[in-house]
Amino acid sequence: MPTRKQFRIICPMNKKNIKTYLPFILLALSFLMIAAGFMREENYEVFTKAAHICLECIGIG
């Protein structure tokens, strides 16, 4: 069974490092997902659905 020192060498990510880097990792993943949506031109679909919902809310559509 490895000692604590050996375990740190094997697994350098401790809870402090994870808490530090997690927001940046999530931010990078969100930017990648947004970019993928723009590349697939899904922004037009989202805008169209939003416009229909908005028009339905005010009673026009």
N, C-alpha and C positions, 0 to 999 in steps of 0.2 A: 504494500500500500504506500503510495507516495506521500511524502511529508508536505507540509504547507508550502515550503519554499520550492519544492519540486513541482507542486501543482501550479504555482504562480508562473513558473517557467513554461509549463505545458499550456496553461490557459491564462494569457495575460489580461483578458477582459474581466475586470471585476465590476461590482455594482456601481461604483463611482464613475468608471469610464463609460459604462452603458448609459447612465443617466446624463452624462455630459454629451455624448454623441448622438443619442436617440433623436432629439429634435432636428438636428441637421440631416440625419439619415431620412427621416420622414419628410422633411422639406424637399430634399433632393428627389425622393420618390414621387412626391406630389407634382413637382415640376416636370418630371419625366412623363407622368400620366397625362398632364395637361398638354404637353407637347405631342404626345401620341394622339390625343383627341383632335388637336388641330391638324395633324398630318392626315387623319382619316376624315377630315372635314365634318366632324360631328358638332362643331359649334353652330352650324346652320340649323341642324336638327334641334338643338337645345333652344336656340332663339325662336324657332317656329313654335315649338311647344309652349314656351313661355308667353309668346304673344297670344296664342289661342287661350291659354288659361287666363291671362289678364283680360282679354275681351269677354270671356265668359263671366268673369267676376263682376264686370260693370254692366252686363246684360246685353251686350251688342252681339256677341258671337254665339 
